[in-house]
Amino acid sequence: MKLRLASYNVENLFHRTAILNLPDPQQSSELLEKVRQLQTLLDADKYDDALKDRVFSLTSNLQPYVDLRVDGGSLGSWKNEAGKTGFRINKSCQGRGDWLGELVFRAEAFGDQQRKNTGLVIKALNADILCAAEVENMAVLRDFNQQILADQAFAQYVMIDSPNDPRGIDVACLTRHRITQLRTHIFDASASFKPLFSRDCLEVTIDVGLPQPVHVLCNHFKSQNGRNDDERERAAKRRHAQAERVAEIARGYNLQQEYVVVMGDLNEDVANPWHSLAPLFSVPDLHPAIDPSLPETARYTYYFSGGKAGERLNQLDYIFISTPLHQAKVTCGIERRGIYNIDKITAKEGAEPVTPFPTVTSWDTAASDHAAVWVELDIR
Protein backbone atom coordinates (compact mmCIF):
# COMPACT_ATOMS: atom_id res chain seq x y z
CA MET A 1 0.00 0.00 0.00
CA LYS A 2 1.32 3.42 -0.98
CA LEU A 3 1.13 6.05 1.76
CA ARG A 4 2.39 9.63 1.56
CA LEU A 5 3.06 11.70 4.69
CA ALA A 6 3.72 15.45 4.74
CA SER A 7 4.34 18.28 7.17
CA TYR A 8 3.74 21.93 6.34
CA ASN A 9 3.74 25.16 8.33
CA VAL A 10 0.92 26.91 6.47
CA GLU A 11 1.55 30.24 8.28
CA ASN A 12 -2.19 30.63 8.93
CA LEU A 13 -4.97 29.98 6.43
CA PHE A 14 -7.32 32.99 6.39
CA HIS A 15 -5.98 35.52 8.92
CA ARG A 16 -2.61 36.14 10.54
CA THR A 17 -1.58 38.32 13.45
CA ALA A 18 -0.44 41.53 11.73
CA ILE A 19 2.66 41.97 13.88
CA LEU A 20 3.94 38.57 12.72
CA ASN A 21 3.10 39.09 9.06
CA LEU A 22 6.02 41.42 8.33
CA PRO A 23 8.77 40.60 5.81
CA ASP A 24 11.48 41.42 8.37
CA PRO A 25 11.48 39.09 11.45
CA GLN A 26 13.71 41.55 13.32
CA GLN A 27 11.04 44.24 12.99
CA SER A 28 8.48 41.82 14.42
CA SER A 29 10.78 41.06 17.37
CA GLU A 30 11.30 44.76 18.12
CA LEU A 31 7.56 45.43 18.00
CA LEU A 32 6.84 42.43 20.23
CA GLU A 33 9.25 43.87 22.79
CA LYS A 34 7.16 47.07 22.80
CA VAL A 35 4.06 44.92 23.30
CA ARG A 36 5.70 43.29 26.33
CA GLN A 37 6.52 46.73 27.75
CA LEU A 38 2.95 47.88 27.16
CA GLN A 39 1.52 44.80 28.88
CA THR A 40 3.72 45.43 31.92
CA LEU A 41 2.46 49.02 32.17
CA LEU A 42 -1.18 47.97 31.82
CA ASP A 43 -0.78 45.39 34.59
CA ALA A 44 0.40 48.02 37.10
CA ASP A 45 -1.66 48.45 40.27
CA LYS A 46 -1.40 52.25 40.06
CA TYR A 47 -1.52 54.46 36.94
CA ASP A 48 0.17 57.86 37.31
CA ASP A 49 0.46 60.54 34.61
CA ALA A 50 3.93 59.38 33.55
CA LEU A 51 2.68 55.83 33.02
CA LYS A 52 -0.31 57.05 31.02
CA ASP A 53 1.99 59.11 28.79
CA ARG A 54 4.22 56.10 28.28
CA VAL A 55 1.20 53.98 27.28
CA PHE A 56 0.19 56.62 24.74
CA SER A 57 3.72 56.73 23.32
CA LEU A 58 4.00 52.95 22.98
CA THR A 59 0.55 52.53 21.46
CA SER A 60 1.23 55.27 18.92
CA ASN A 61 3.84 52.89 17.45
CA LEU A 62 1.72 49.78 17.93
CA GLN A 63 -1.68 51.02 16.73
CA PRO A 64 -1.63 48.95 13.48
CA TYR A 65 -0.85 45.80 15.45
CA VAL A 66 -2.71 45.83 18.79
CA ASP A 67 -5.97 46.94 20.35
CA LEU A 68 -7.34 47.13 23.88
CA ARG A 69 -10.54 45.20 24.52
CA VAL A 70 -12.47 46.57 27.49
CA ASP A 71 -15.17 44.28 28.88
CA GLY A 72 -15.99 46.31 31.96
CA GLY A 73 -15.01 49.42 33.86
CA SER A 74 -13.34 52.47 32.35
CA LEU A 75 -9.93 52.51 30.67
CA GLY A 76 -9.76 55.01 27.81
CA SER A 77 -9.83 55.28 24.03
CA TRP A 78 -7.71 55.84 20.93
CA LYS A 79 -7.07 59.55 20.43
CA ASN A 80 -5.11 61.81 18.12
CA GLU A 81 -2.77 64.16 19.97
CA ALA A 82 -0.32 66.45 18.17
CA GLY A 83 -0.56 64.39 15.01
CA LYS A 84 -0.07 61.01 16.72
CA THR A 85 -2.76 58.40 17.35
CA GLY A 86 -2.34 56.44 20.57
CA PHE A 87 -4.37 55.00 23.41
CA ARG A 88 -5.08 57.62 26.10
CA ILE A 89 -6.02 56.23 29.51
CA ASN A 90 -8.82 58.20 31.20
CA LYS A 91 -7.98 60.46 34.15
CA SER A 92 -10.52 58.53 36.23
CA CYS A 93 -8.75 55.20 35.64
CA GLN A 94 -6.32 54.78 38.52
CA GLY A 95 -5.00 51.24 37.96
CA ARG A 96 -5.53 47.69 36.69
CA GLY A 97 -8.34 47.13 39.15
CA ASP A 98 -10.50 49.78 37.46
CA TRP A 99 -11.12 47.84 34.23
CA LEU A 100 -11.70 44.36 32.84
CA GLY A 101 -10.29 43.32 29.49
CA GLU A 102 -7.03 42.61 27.73
CA LEU A 103 -4.48 43.66 25.16
CA VAL A 104 -5.23 41.88 21.87
CA PHE A 105 -3.40 41.48 18.56
CA ARG A 106 -4.96 42.82 15.39
CA ALA A 107 -5.26 40.32 12.53
CA GLU A 108 -4.82 40.79 8.79
CA ALA A 109 -7.01 38.97 6.31
CA PHE A 110 -5.18 37.13 3.55
CA GLY A 111 -5.81 37.84 -0.08
CA ASP A 112 -7.60 35.27 -2.18
CA GLN A 113 -4.45 34.42 -4.15
CA GLN A 114 -2.43 33.74 -1.00
CA ARG A 115 -5.02 31.23 0.21
CA LYS A 116 -5.10 29.60 -3.21
CA ASN A 117 -1.31 29.32 -3.25
CA THR A 118 -1.32 27.59 0.13
CA GLY A 119 -3.87 25.20 -1.32
CA LEU A 120 -1.69 24.75 -4.40
CA VAL A 121 1.22 23.56 -2.25
CA ILE A 122 -0.99 21.16 -0.30
CA LYS A 123 -2.46 19.76 -3.49
CA ALA A 124 1.04 19.29 -4.93
CA LEU A 125 2.03 17.34 -1.82
CA ASN A 126 -0.87 14.93 -2.43
CA ALA A 127 -0.48 13.60 1.10
CA ASP A 128 -2.59 10.89 2.68
CA ILE A 129 -1.73 12.29 6.11
CA LEU A 130 -0.75 15.95 6.59
CA CYS A 131 0.50 17.74 9.70
CA ALA A 132 -0.32 21.45 9.35
CA ALA A 133 1.23 24.02 11.71
CA GLU A 134 -0.10 27.53 12.42
CA VAL A 135 -3.78 26.88 11.77
CA GLU A 136 -6.19 29.36 13.38
CA ASN A 137 -8.99 27.03 14.53
CA MET A 138 -11.27 24.16 13.52
CA ALA A 139 -13.78 26.43 11.76
CA VAL A 140 -11.03 27.90 9.58
CA LEU A 141 -9.64 24.42 8.91
CA ARG A 142 -13.08 23.22 7.80
CA ASP A 143 -13.62 26.18 5.48
CA PHE A 144 -10.14 25.88 3.95
CA ASN A 145 -10.61 22.16 3.38
CA GLN A 146 -14.00 22.63 1.73
CA GLN A 147 -13.46 25.87 -0.19
CA ILE A 148 -9.77 25.89 -1.15
CA LEU A 149 -8.81 22.23 -1.33
CA ALA A 150 -12.26 21.43 -2.73
CA ASP A 151 -11.82 18.47 -5.12
CA GLN A 152 -8.76 17.34 -3.15
CA ALA A 153 -10.29 17.89 0.28
CA PHE A 154 -9.28 15.57 3.10
CA ALA A 155 -11.86 13.12 4.44
CA GLN A 156 -11.18 13.90 8.10
CA TYR A 157 -9.24 16.51 10.04
CA VAL A 158 -8.76 17.49 13.66
CA MET A 159 -7.11 20.05 15.93
CA ILE A 160 -7.59 21.32 19.46
CA ASP A 161 -8.17 25.06 19.93
CA SER A 162 -5.71 25.40 22.80
CA PRO A 163 -4.78 28.40 24.97
CA ASN A 164 -1.00 27.87 24.78
CA ASP A 165 -0.24 30.29 21.93
CA PRO A 166 -1.69 33.81 22.43
CA ARG A 167 -1.78 34.27 18.65
CA GLY A 168 -4.54 31.65 18.47
CA ILE A 169 -2.71 29.13 16.29
CA ASP A 170 -2.07 25.42 16.69
CA VAL A 171 -1.31 22.18 14.87
CA ALA A 172 -3.80 20.14 12.86
CA CYS A 173 -3.85 16.68 11.33
CA LEU A 174 -5.65 16.08 8.03
CA THR A 175 -6.09 12.66 6.47
CA ARG A 176 -7.80 10.78 3.65
CA HIS A 177 -8.39 7.88 6.05
CA ARG A 178 -10.34 7.36 9.26
CA ILE A 179 -9.27 8.90 12.56
CA THR A 180 -9.96 6.43 15.36
CA GLN A 181 -8.35 8.05 18.38
CA LEU A 182 -7.09 11.44 19.53
CA ARG A 183 -4.95 12.56 22.44
CA THR A 184 -3.94 16.13 23.22
CA HIS A 185 -0.84 17.20 25.14
CA ILE A 186 -1.72 20.87 25.64
CA PHE A 187 -2.01 20.20 29.38
CA ASP A 188 1.44 18.62 29.75
CA ALA A 189 2.90 21.07 32.25
CA SER A 190 5.44 21.75 34.97
CA ALA A 191 4.67 21.59 38.68
CA SER A 192 3.62 25.25 38.46
CA PHE A 193 1.22 24.40 35.59
CA LYS A 194 3.29 26.23 32.96
CA PRO A 195 2.51 24.48 29.64
CA LEU A 196 5.38 22.45 28.22
CA PHE A 197 4.30 22.75 24.60
CA SER A 198 4.13 26.10 22.81
CA ARG A 199 1.36 24.58 20.74
CA ASP A 200 -0.11 21.08 21.02
CA CYS A 201 1.66 17.80 20.51
CA LEU A 202 -1.38 16.31 18.78
CA GLU A 203 -1.38 12.51 18.97
CA VAL A 204 -3.68 10.94 16.37
CA THR A 205 -4.37 7.30 15.53
CA ILE A 206 -5.46 6.66 11.93
CA ASP A 207 -6.88 3.51 10.33
CA VAL A 208 -5.33 3.41 6.86
CA GLY A 209 -6.74 -0.01 5.95
CA LEU A 210 -3.72 -2.05 7.06
CA PRO A 211 -3.58 -4.70 9.81
CA GLN A 212 -2.40 -2.00 12.23
CA PRO A 213 -3.02 1.76 12.42
CA VAL A 214 -0.63 4.68 11.97
CA HIS A 215 0.10 6.77 15.07
CA VAL A 216 0.95 10.39 14.25
CA LEU A 217 2.41 13.04 16.57
CA CYS A 218 1.97 16.54 15.07
CA ASN A 219 4.17 19.26 16.57
CA HIS A 220 5.20 22.91 16.43
CA PHE A 221 8.07 23.60 18.82
CA LYS A 222 9.12 26.89 20.44
CA SER A 223 10.52 29.44 17.97
CA GLN A 224 14.08 30.80 17.97
CA ASN A 225 12.90 34.40 18.41
CA GLY A 226 14.44 36.44 21.19
CA ARG A 227 15.76 39.94 21.87
CA ASN A 228 19.15 38.72 23.06
CA ASP A 229 21.28 35.62 23.58
CA ASP A 230 19.74 34.90 26.99
CA GLU A 231 16.20 34.82 25.58
CA ARG A 232 17.28 32.68 22.64
CA GLU A 233 19.03 30.32 25.04
CA ARG A 234 15.84 29.98 27.11
CA ALA A 235 13.88 29.27 23.94
CA ALA A 236 16.39 26.55 23.01
CA LYS A 237 16.03 24.95 26.44
CA ARG A 238 12.27 24.88 26.02
CA ARG A 239 12.62 23.25 22.59
CA HIS A 240 14.91 20.67 24.17
CA ALA A 241 12.29 19.93 26.85
CA GLN A 242 9.63 19.61 24.16
CA ALA A 243 11.84 17.23 22.17
CA GLU A 244 12.44 15.16 25.32
CA ARG A 245 8.70 14.84 25.95
CA VAL A 246 7.92 13.88 22.34
CA ALA A 247 10.74 11.32 22.46
CA GLU A 248 9.21 9.92 25.65
CA ILE A 249 5.78 9.64 24.00
CA ALA A 250 7.32 7.96 20.94
CA ARG A 251 9.20 5.45 23.09
CA GLY A 252 5.84 4.45 24.57
CA TYR A 253 5.17 2.66 21.28
CA ASN A 254 6.97 -0.41 19.98
CA LEU A 255 9.01 1.39 17.33
CA GLN A 256 10.34 -1.88 15.93
CA GLN A 257 6.84 -3.06 15.07
CA GLU A 258 4.26 -0.25 15.22
CA TYR A 259 3.71 2.44 12.58
CA VAL A 260 4.68 5.70 14.31
CA VAL A 261 5.25 9.15 12.78
CA VAL A 262 6.58 12.29 14.48
CA MET A 263 6.40 15.40 12.31
CA GLY A 264 6.03 19.15 12.34
CA ASP A 265 7.84 22.47 12.53
CA LEU A 266 10.50 21.81 15.18
CA ASN A 267 12.09 25.24 14.71
CA GLU A 268 15.77 24.29 14.72
CA ASP A 269 18.36 22.94 12.31
CA VAL A 270 20.37 19.88 13.34
CA ALA A 271 23.57 21.88 12.71
CA ASN A 272 22.53 24.51 15.26
CA PRO A 273 24.92 24.58 18.25
CA TRP A 274 21.97 24.40 20.68
CA HIS A 275 21.26 20.78 19.61
CA SER A 276 17.76 21.08 21.06
CA LEU A 277 16.42 18.26 18.89
CA ALA A 278 19.03 15.73 20.05
CA PRO A 279 16.50 13.76 22.17
CA LEU A 280 14.48 12.94 19.05
CA PHE A 281 17.50 11.99 16.97
CA SER A 282 18.59 9.71 19.83
CA VAL A 283 15.43 7.57 19.98
CA PRO A 284 16.23 4.01 18.82
CA ASP A 285 14.17 2.89 15.81
CA LEU A 286 12.94 6.42 15.04
CA HIS A 287 14.42 7.63 11.75
CA PRO A 288 14.46 11.08 10.09
CA ALA A 289 12.93 10.88 6.61
CA ILE A 290 15.29 13.59 5.32
CA ASP A 291 18.95 12.61 5.82
CA PRO A 292 20.37 15.10 8.38
CA SER A 293 23.89 14.57 7.03
CA LEU A 294 22.95 16.29 3.76
CA PRO A 295 24.18 19.87 3.39
CA GLU A 296 21.75 22.64 4.35
CA THR A 297 21.48 23.59 0.67
CA ALA A 298 19.84 20.20 0.04
CA ARG A 299 17.55 19.85 3.06
CA TYR A 300 16.53 23.42 4.02
CA THR A 301 12.88 24.32 4.61
CA TYR A 302 13.34 27.93 5.73
CA TYR A 303 15.39 31.00 4.77
CA PHE A 304 16.55 33.44 7.47
CA SER A 305 16.93 36.59 5.39
CA GLY A 306 18.82 38.48 8.10
CA GLY A 307 21.25 35.68 8.92
CA LYS A 308 24.95 35.39 8.23
CA ALA A 309 26.27 33.98 4.97
CA GLY A 310 26.28 30.19 5.17
CA GLU A 311 23.70 30.19 7.99
CA ARG A 312 20.61 31.49 6.22
CA LEU A 313 19.31 28.13 4.95
CA ASN A 314 17.88 25.95 7.74
CA GLN A 315 15.82 22.81 8.04
CA LEU A 316 13.10 23.58 10.59
CA ASP A 317 10.51 21.03 9.42
CA TYR A 318 10.87 17.29 9.94
CA ILE A 319 9.31 13.86 9.57
CA PHE A 320 10.51 10.94 11.73
CA ILE A 321 9.26 7.40 11.07
CA SER A 322 9.51 4.16 13.04
CA THR A 323 11.56 1.22 11.73
CA PRO A 324 8.79 -0.65 9.83
CA LEU A 325 7.85 2.59 8.02
CA HIS A 326 11.51 3.39 7.40
CA GLN A 327 11.89 -0.02 5.77
CA ALA A 328 8.91 0.86 3.54
CA LYS A 329 10.33 4.23 2.50
CA VAL A 330 10.41 4.74 -1.26
CA THR A 331 11.37 8.39 -1.62
CA CYS A 332 11.13 11.76 0.10
CA GLY A 333 11.39 15.41 -0.79
CA ILE A 334 10.84 19.07 0.01
CA GLU A 335 8.24 21.28 -1.70
CA ARG A 336 9.62 24.83 -1.89
CA ARG A 337 7.65 26.40 -4.75
CA GLY A 338 5.30 28.31 -2.43
CA ILE A 339 8.10 30.52 -1.05
CA TYR A 340 8.40 34.02 -2.50
CA ASN A 341 11.71 34.74 -4.26
CA ILE A 342 12.83 31.12 -3.90
CA ASP A 343 14.51 31.36 -7.31
CA LYS A 344 16.62 34.31 -6.12
CA ILE A 345 17.30 32.66 -2.76
CA THR A 346 18.64 29.48 -4.36
CA ALA A 347 20.84 31.46 -6.73
CA LYS A 348 22.22 33.55 -3.87
CA GLU A 349 22.88 30.60 -1.55
CA GLY A 350 24.22 28.17 -4.14
CA ALA A 351 21.35 25.70 -3.76
CA GLU A 352 19.65 23.69 -6.49
CA PRO A 353 17.50 26.08 -8.57
CA VAL A 354 13.80 26.21 -7.71
CA THR A 355 11.18 28.11 -9.71
CA PRO A 356 8.22 29.32 -7.61
CA PHE A 357 4.66 28.69 -8.68
CA PRO A 358 3.67 31.32 -11.29
CA THR A 359 1.07 32.79 -8.91
CA VAL A 360 3.63 33.38 -6.12
CA THR A 361 4.64 36.86 -7.25
CA SER A 362 5.10 38.83 -4.00
CA TRP A 363 5.43 38.53 -0.24
CA ASP A 364 1.65 38.95 0.02
CA THR A 365 0.95 36.03 -2.33
CA ALA A 366 3.48 33.58 -0.85
CA ALA A 367 1.89 30.33 0.27
CA SER A 368 4.11 30.37 3.38
CA ASP A 369 7.64 31.25 4.41
CA HIS A 370 8.23 27.54 5.06
CA ALA A 371 8.73 24.70 2.62
CA ALA A 372 6.87 21.43 3.14
CA VAL A 373 8.53 18.05 3.73
CA TRP A 374 7.11 14.75 2.52
CA VAL A 375 7.91 11.05 2.42
CA GLU A 376 6.33 8.27 0.35
CA LEU A 377 6.02 4.75 1.73
CA ASP A 378 5.11 1.42 0.16
CA ILE A 379 3.91 -0.77 3.02
CA ARG A 380 3.61 -4.47 2.13
Beta strands, then each sheet from edge to edge (+ up, - down):
strand 1: 2-9
strand 2: 15-17
strand 3: 66-73
strand 4: 76-81
strand 5: 84-89
strand 6: 99-105
strand 7: 107-109
strand 8: 129-135
strand 9: 156-159
strand 10: 170-175
strand 11: 178-183
strand 12: 202-207
strand 13: 214-220
strand 14: 259-265
strand 15: 286-288
strand 16: 302-303
strand 17: 313-314
strand 18: 317-322
strand 19: 329-335
strand 20: 372-378
sheet 1: 9+ 10- 8+ 1+ 20- 19+
sheet 2: 2+ 7-
sheet 3: 3+ 6-
sheet 4: 4+ 5-
sheet 5: 11+ 12- 13+ 14+ 18- 15+
sheet 6: 16+ 17-
end
